Each structure stands twice: as C-alpha cells, then as structure tokens.
C-alpha cells in the first residue's frame, strides 16, 4: 500500500480523519474515522472510484522531472465525492493555474499536473513552509502591496480567487505568495473563510478586494504586536491571548 493523501475534515460539529491510499495495482482506497487514522502497510479501507475525485485530463500542462522539494496537491477524501464536488474543485484550481501561468512573482508557482489513466491525480506546486498567519511580519506594507499586485494580476486574466485569507497566503524569504485557488468558479461549492467573506459574498472581484482589506488589517495588527516590548504583550493563558 502507498499513501496518497491525508485530511482532517471539520463539519457540523464533527471531526473526520481520512486517508487515501493505493495498492500495487493502482486501485485507490479510503479509510475515514472519527479518530486519527494511522497509515500502515496492511491498512484496509473502502474502494474509491477515482472518477469521483479526479478531474478528466484535458490537455493541461504536464509536470516533468522530480517532485522532490515540491508540493503535490492530491485528491484528498471521498468525503467530497458525496456530491462529486471535489472533481469541480480540483478542475477549477487547475484551470486557474493554467490561466495564471508563471506571470506573477507573488503567486504560487505551478509546475503542471500528474496524470494516470487520463485522470489528473495531482497538481505540482512550489513548496512554502510558513503561512502568513504564523509569520513574523517585518515589512507589513511591502507584503500588502505584493498581495494587492497579485490580486490585480489574477483579475486581469479572469481569475477570482474566492478565499483570500492568511492561511492561503505564504511567506518565504520576506516575500508573499498567494496559494490555494480551489475556490475558483461559480459552479464550485467551496467558498470563502469566516471573517474574510464579504456580507454579500458571491465570488466576485469585489469579494476578493474585501478579503484583501481584511488581510491588511490582520497584517498591520500582527506587525504592531511584533513591535511591542515583550513585557507589554499579553501572556499565554490570559483571556486576551485566548480571544
């Protein structure tokens, strides 16, 4: 058995831990549990119909060479296959990256797709280790300007991100990178994140700009917190730090 992907899903007050894996013949399986699932060579699970997880390959850029040091985004759980929404989610993300190409330095670099049996089984992207929400922000205005420039670019090629928030923005060597275009498309049930969605959210350019404004607030607040003398910061465990 070979692991494909792992995911923890939070929905309606419940938590599901899910693993996708495949056997030597290339058949896919899924194991989902309320408890953390440990992957072992003899793991057993339910057979998965890949057509309910993987979009059809339609001439997209093919990834070549080694994927070492890169992030391979794979179909993640048959939880999404209940309404085939993950096929739409993954297809729309691929098509967004195809439009974006390598035209902007602050957008996650796309290397192409992995394909098996005319199905896209992975999206190969650059790897970034630090999300904006965890980063120590030294140059807040520069990061905000990079985000604004990236958003102007994606809109110029007809892409609306739909879920701009500090988890979908990475920081590397002091630069910002916009990632996760899996909320793109009006036919995509995946939407924005709480606290970053406009009151009348409808996946428009205006919704992206509303989210940019919220990210700017987050960045500026985080930068001010970094500048505070250590003795002035709330200590872990206080009501202020837990809020």
N, C-alpha and C positions, 0 to 999 in steps of 0.2 A: 504494500500500500504506500501511496505517496500523497502527502497533504497538499491541497490546492490553496485553501484559504480558511481563515477563522474569523468569526464575527460574534459580537455580543449585541443583541437587539433589545431595546427597551420599548415596550408598548403597553399602554393601558394598565400601568402599574405592575406589569410582569417583566421579568428578565429572562431572555433565552440565550443560551450559549450554543453556537452552531459551528460545525466543522464540515468542510467539503474535502473529499479525498478521492483518489482513483486507484484502480488496481493495475496490474501489469498489462491487461488487455485494453486499458484506456477507458474502462467503464467508470462513471462518476457515482459517488455515494455521498449521503449527508447524514450526520448524526446531530440531533438537536436535543437539548436538555435544559431544565431549569438550573442545573448545577454545572459548574465548569467541566467541559469535556476534555479529557486528556487523550492526545493522539498516541497510539501505539501501533506497531506493525500488524497486529492481529485485530485491529478495530473493526467492528461491524456496523453497518448503517443501512439506510434505505436507498435504493437505486434512484438515481436522479436522471430525468430526461434533460439532456443538455440544451435542447431547443427551447426549454422554458427559462434558461438562464443566459444563454449566449446568443447574441445577435448574429444574423447571417452576414458573412463576409461579402462586402460589395465594393471590392477594388480599393480598399483603404491602403494606406502606406503600411508596408510590412516591416516589422522590426528585424534588424540583422545584427549579427555579432553577439558578443557575450552580454548578458544582462547583469553581470556582477557589478555591484555598486549602484544599481538602478532599482526603481520601484516598479514591480509588475502588479498592476491592479486587475484582480480577477473577479469573476462572478462569486458572490460571497455566501449566499444561502438560499435554499429552496423556500425559505420564509417568503421571499419576494415572488416566488413562482406561483403563489396562490392566485394572482391575477396577471401573471406574465409581466409585471411592471419592471422587473429588473432588465429584461430584454430592451425595453424602451429606454430605461435609464442609461444602460451601458452604450447602446447605439447612439443616443443623443450626445453623450460625452465624447465618443469617438468622432462624430461628425463636427462637434465644436472644435476639437483639436485639429481636425483636417482643415477647417476654415482658418484657424489661428496660425497654423504653420509654426515657423520659428521667427515670426515678425516682431516680437517684442521681448526685451530682456527681462521683464518683470513678470512673465507668465511661465509657468512650469513647462519645461522642455519636453516635447512629445517625440518619441523615437519610433512610433508605429505600433502595429498590432501583432500578437501571436495568434496563429490560426490553426485549427485542427478540423478536418472534415468539413471545410467551408463554413465553420463557425468561429467567431472571434472569442478566444478563451483568455486573453489578457491584453492590457494596454501598458506599454512600456514607457515609463516616465523617468525624469531625473529624480533622485532621492534627496529629500531635505529632512533634517532631523529635528528642527525646532519650530513649532508653531508660534505664531505671533502672540497667542495668549500666554505662552510661557517665557517669552523672550525678555531679556533686559534691554530696554529701549533707550539708546543713547542719542539718536538723531530722529526725534519724532516727526518733525516737519518734512525731513527727507523721505521717510517711509510713507507718509501721507501723500506726498507729491508723486512718488513712484506708483502707489495704488491708483491715484486719480488718472495718471497717464496710462496705466494698464487698462483701466475701465474704459477710457476714451477709445483705446485701440480695439478692444473686443467689440464695442458697439459699432465701430467703423466697418467691421467685417460682418455685421449682422448677428452677433452672439450676445445674448443676455445671460449673465451668469446665474442669477436666481437665488444664490445662497452665499453671499459675501459676508463673512464673519471671521473673527480671529482664529478659528480652528481651520479655516480654509485659506489661510494666508501663512506662508512660511517665511522665516528669516534665515539668511545664510550669508556670512561674511559682510554683515551690515546692510544687505540688500533684501528687498521684499519680493516674494514670488506668489502669485495668485494660482491656486490649485483647485481641484475638485469641481469639474464642470458637469457633474452628474445630475444637476437640477435643471439643465437647459431644456427648453422646448415646451410649448403649450400642451402637448399631449403627454407630458411626463408628470406622474402623480407626485414625485418628490418635489418638495418646495423649500422655503427658506427656514431659518432658525429663529427661535423665540428670542425677542429682544432686538432683532435686526431686520424684521419684516415690517414693511410699512402698514399702516392701518387698512389700506385698500389694496393689499398685495395682489398683483395679477401678472407677475413675471414680465415687467416692462423695464425699459431703461431707467425710468424714474424710480422703480423699486431698487435697482442696483445702486443708484445715487443716494437713496435714503439709507441703505446699508453702509455705504461709504461714509456717510456722515456719522453713523453710529460707531463705526470702526475708528474714525478720527477721534471721537470722544474717548473711546477706550484707550487709544494710543497716548493721547495727551494726559489722561488721568494716570496711566501706568508710568509715563515719564516723570510726572510730578512725584509719584510715590518713590521712584528710584532716587530722586534728588533729595528726599527727606533725610535728615540725620537719623541714624539708626535708632537713637533714643526716642525720637518723635514718632516712630512707626508703631502701629498697634501690634501687640504681641500675639503670637499664635494662641488660639483658645479663647480670646476675648470675643465679646458679642460683635464688635466692629469687624474683626478679621473673619468671622464666620459668615457675615452677611453677604 
